[in-house]
Amino acid sequence: MPTQRATRAARPGSRSSISKGSSPPDATTSAAVDVPVAIEKAGAAKAAKKSRISKTAEGRGGSGSGASLDVPANTVEGCVDGGGGDGRQAGAPRRGKRKGQPVQEQATAVQFSEEEVAEAREQLLGWYDRVHRVLPWRRNPHSRLPERPEQAAAGVPAAEGAPAGLGAQEFAYRVWVSEIMLQQTQVATVIPYFQKWLARWPTVADLAGASQEDVNQQWAGLGYYRRARYLLDGAKHVMEKLDGSFPTTAERLREIPGVGPYTAAAVASIAFSDAAAAVDGNVIRVVSRLRALGGDPTKNTRAIEALAGQLLHPARPGCHNQARTA
């Protein structure tokens, strides 16, 4: 009966009422869906689907099957991405037919224009310079933070960033330690641990000489102890395999144990101004929405990375990457 079909079309969670990957509608709203409206929407969705399939088949020589991208798994085990982590485990490529165009092909077809890139860079970095947080592993020579005389009058000490006089290698060590600590851990929690860590092991050489027992003891309370092991293993790798210096590119930084694509891009861009876009779940969602990409973007991260790289400011890649967390 038409009424029954319309009810099924409007049922929350059904394929006809929501697309895969979207949030289910609110139950109080979906329960009041008008039947004629549901029928109209179902008919429109069906027509749109046929149109997409037809266009897709024409573009692929009538095959209708979609290609998928291989997504490299990250190297940090036991961690889930959260505000700068590398623990994301990409799922296997979807098999069979896809609805509409694959994200890879969509991303190729919807590159940002020069005007869009310029506007995005100007607005993002202008906002970041005005509101960024002052953190002990961060420095921003373009900062335009307003002065707060009321804090000085009240005797509240001003927050301090990384010293401006630090060399690139010393700064890279700070950024690397902070990025590992920030995986699945909030900034407010990390700050005191980071400061105690730097007081005990101020350089990568100092850390390389530590024991795992001492490192674990210093790490106690942050959880995910595998990260602590990666820091010690990474420090030893830098000292023994890399002559005591961090590589200056994202590609080579991935040689260090525990450093995946995100951490490599973050350290390289922030410490060495390497133009590498740090892409996490937040960046994937924002870029996908800016270009109205359909499908599951987490299965097509290379296409998203290309778009994120297009937006990246070549002269300020580190600030650009940090602007997503302000």
C-alpha positions in Angstrom: 0.0 0.0 0.0 1.3 3.6 -0.7 0.8 4.6 2.9 3.0 1.7 4.2 5.7 2.4 1.6 5.8 6.1 2.7 6.0 5.1 6.3 9.0 2.9 5.6 10.7 5.7 3.6 10.4 8.0 6.6 11.5 5.5 9.2 14.6 6.8 11.1 17.8 4.9 10.1 16.4 3.4 6.9 18.3 3.8 3.7 15.6 5.9 2.1 15.5 8.3 5.0 19.1 9.0 5.8 22.3 8.5 3.8 25.1 6.3 5.0 27.5 8.2 7.3 25.0 10.9 8.3 23.6 11.3 11.8 20.1 9.8 12.3 17.3 12.4 12.6 15.9 13.3 15.9 13.2 10.8 16.9 10.7 13.6 17.9 11.0 15.1 14.5 10.9 12.0 12.3 7.8 10.7 14.1 5.8 13.6 12.7 6.8 13.3 9.1 3.9 14.0 6.8 3.1 11.1 4.5 2.7 13.1 1.2 5.9 14.9 1.9 7.7 11.5 2.6 6.3 10.1 -0.7 7.5 13.2 -2.6 11.0 13.0 -1.0 11.2 9.3 -1.7 10.3 9.9 -5.4 12.8 12.7 -5.7 15.6 10.6 -4.1 14.9 7.7 -6.5 15.0 10.0 -9.5 18.2 11.6 -8.3 19.7 8.2 -7.8 18.9 7.1 -11.3 20.4 10.3 -12.7 23.6 9.8 -10.7 23.9 6.2 -11.8 23.3 7.1 -15.4 26.0 9.9 -15.4 28.4 7.7 -13.5 28.0 4.9 -16.1 28.6 7.3 -19.0 31.7 8.7 -17.4 33.2 5.2 -16.9 32.2 3.7 -20.2 29.0 2.1 -18.8 30.7 -0.1 -16.2 29.1 1.5 -13.2 31.8 0.1 -10.8 33.9 2.4 -8.7 37.6 2.5 -8.1 38.8 2.8 -4.5 41.9 4.3 -2.9 44.3 2.4 -0.7 44.5 4.2 2.7 47.8 3.7 4.5 47.4 2.5 8.0 49.0 4.6 10.7 51.9 3.3 12.8 50.9 4.1 16.3 49.1 1.1 17.7 46.6 1.1 20.4 45.6 4.8 20.0 42.6 6.3 18.4 42.9 9.7 16.7 41.8 12.5 18.8 43.2 16.0 18.4 46.4 15.1 16.8 46.8 11.3 17.0 48.0 8.8 14.5 46.0 5.8 15.7 43.4 5.9 13.0 43.0 2.6 11.3 41.6 3.0 7.9 38.9 0.4 6.8 39.2 -1.9 3.9 38.1 -0.3 0.5 34.4 -0.8 -0.2 33.8 -3.4 -2.8 31.2 -3.5 -5.6 29.2 -0.6 -6.9 29.1 2.8 -5.3 26.3 5.3 -5.2 27.4 8.2 -7.4 31.0 9.2 -8.0 33.9 8.0 -5.8 35.3 10.7 -3.6 38.6 10.5 -5.4 37.0 11.5 -8.7 34.9 14.1 -7.0 37.9 15.7 -5.4 39.7 15.8 -8.7 36.7 17.6 -10.3 36.2 20.1 -7.5 39.6 21.6 -6.8 39.5 24.9 -5.0 39.8 28.0 -7.1 42.7 30.5 -6.6 40.2 33.0 -5.1 38.9 30.3 -2.7 42.4 29.3 -1.6 43.5 32.9 -1.0 40.3 33.7 1.0 40.5 30.5 3.1 44.2 31.2 4.0 43.6 34.8 4.9 40.6 34.2 7.1 42.0 31.1 8.8 45.4 32.5 9.7 44.0 36.0 10.5 41.6 34.3 13.0 44.4 32.1 14.4 46.7 35.0 15.0 44.0 36.8 17.0 42.8 34.0 19.2 45.4 31.2 19.3 46.4 29.7 22.7 49.8 30.2 24.1 51.3 26.7 24.7 54.8 25.6 25.8 55.3 23.7 22.5 54.0 26.5 20.3 55.3 29.8 19.0 53.7 32.3 16.6 55.8 35.3 15.4 52.7 36.7 13.8 50.6 36.7 17.0 48.2 39.5 17.4 46.8 38.5 20.8 45.4 41.5 22.7 47.1 42.6 25.8 45.3 41.9 29.1 46.4 44.5 31.6 43.8 43.3 34.1 45.7 40.0 34.5 49.0 41.8 35.0 47.4 44.1 37.6 46.0 41.0 39.4 49.4 39.4 39.4 48.4 36.6 37.1 51.5 35.3 35.3 51.2 35.3 31.5 51.3 32.0 29.7 54.6 31.2 28.0 55.2 29.6 24.6 58.2 27.9 23.3 61.3 30.2 23.7 61.9 32.2 20.5 65.7 31.5 20.8 65.3 27.7 20.5 67.0 26.2 17.5 65.0 24.2 15.0 66.1 20.8 16.4 65.3 21.7 20.0 62.0 23.1 18.9 61.3 19.9 16.9 61.9 17.8 20.0 59.2 19.8 21.9 56.7 19.6 19.0 57.3 15.8 18.7 56.9 15.1 22.4 53.7 17.3 22.5 52.2 15.6 19.5 52.6 12.1 21.0 51.3 13.3 24.4 48.2 14.9 22.8 47.0 11.7 21.2 43.7 11.0 22.9 44.5 13.5 25.7 43.3 17.0 26.3 45.6 20.0 26.1 44.9 21.0 29.7 45.9 17.6 30.9 49.1 17.5 28.8 50.6 20.8 29.8 51.8 19.9 33.3 53.1 16.5 32.1 54.9 18.2 29.2 56.6 20.7 31.5 57.8 18.0 33.9 59.0 15.9 31.0 61.0 18.9 29.6 62.5 19.6 33.0 63.7 16.0 33.3 64.7 15.4 29.6 65.2 18.7 27.9 66.7 17.3 24.8 66.3 14.2 22.6 69.8 13.0 23.7 68.7 13.2 27.4 65.6 11.1 26.6 67.6 8.5 24.7 69.6 7.8 27.8 66.6 7.1 30.0 65.3 3.7 31.0 61.9 2.5 30.1 61.0 2.2 33.8 61.8 5.9 34.3 59.9 6.9 31.2 56.8 4.9 32.3 57.0 6.4 35.8 57.1 10.0 34.3 54.2 9.1 32.0 52.0 7.7 34.8 48.5 9.1 34.6 48.4 9.9 30.9 47.4 6.4 29.8 48.1 4.6 26.6 51.6 3.6 27.7 52.6 2.5 24.3 53.1 6.2 23.5 55.7 6.4 26.2 57.5 3.5 24.7 57.4 5.1 21.3 58.9 8.3 22.6 61.9 6.4 24.1 62.3 4.2 21.0 62.0 7.3 18.8 64.7 9.2 20.8 67.0 6.2 20.5 66.4 6.0 16.8 67.2 9.7 16.3 70.4 9.4 18.2 71.6 6.1 16.8 70.2 6.1 13.2 69.9 9.8 12.4 73.0 11.3 14.0 71.0 13.0 16.7 68.9 15.2 14.4 65.3 15.1 13.5 64.6 14.9 9.7 63.2 18.1 8.3 60.6 16.6 6.0 57.4 14.8 6.8 58.4 11.8 4.6 61.6 11.2 6.4 60.1 11.8 9.9 58.0 8.7 9.4 61.1 6.6 9.7 60.9 7.3 13.5 59.1 4.6 15.5 55.5 5.7 16.3 55.4 8.6 13.9 52.6 8.2 11.4 51.4 10.6 8.6 49.7 13.1 10.9 52.5 13.5 13.4 55.1 13.6 10.7 53.2 16.4 8.9 52.7 18.3 12.2 56.3 18.2 13.3 57.7 18.9 9.9 55.4 21.9 9.2 55.6 23.4 12.7 59.4 23.0 13.3 60.8 23.1 9.8 58.1 24.9 7.7 57.8 21.8 5.5 54.6 22.3 3.4 52.9 19.1 4.6 49.2 19.2 5.5 48.3 17.5 8.8 45.0 15.7 8.0 42.9 14.3 10.8 39.2 13.6 11.1 38.3 17.2 11.6 40.1 18.3 8.5 38.5 15.4 6.5 35.0 16.6 7.6 35.6 20.2 6.9 37.1 19.7 3.5 34.4 17.2 2.5 31.7 19.7 3.5 33.5 22.6 1.7 33.4 20.7 -1.5 30.2 18.8 -0.9 31.9 15.4 -1.4 29.6 12.4 -1.1 30.3 8.9 0.1 32.5 8.0 3.0 35.5 10.4 2.9 37.5 8.3 5.5 37.8 5.7 2.8 39.4 8.1 0.4 41.9 10.1 2.5 44.4 10.6 -0.3 41.9 12.7 -2.3 41.1 14.7 0.8 44.8 15.2 1.6 45.2 16.6 -1.9 42.5 19.2 -1.3 43.9 20.0 2.2 47.3 20.4 0.7 45.9 22.9 -1.9 44.6 25.1 1.0 47.8 24.9 3.0 49.7 28.2 3.2 53.2 27.5 1.8 54.9 30.2 3.9 53.1 29.3 7.2 52.3 25.6 7.0 52.9 25.1 10.8 50.5 27.9 11.8 48.0 26.7 9.2 48.0 23.2 10.7 47.8 24.4 14.2 44.9 26.7 13.4 42.4 23.8 13.5 42.9 23.6 17.3 43.5 27.4 17.9 
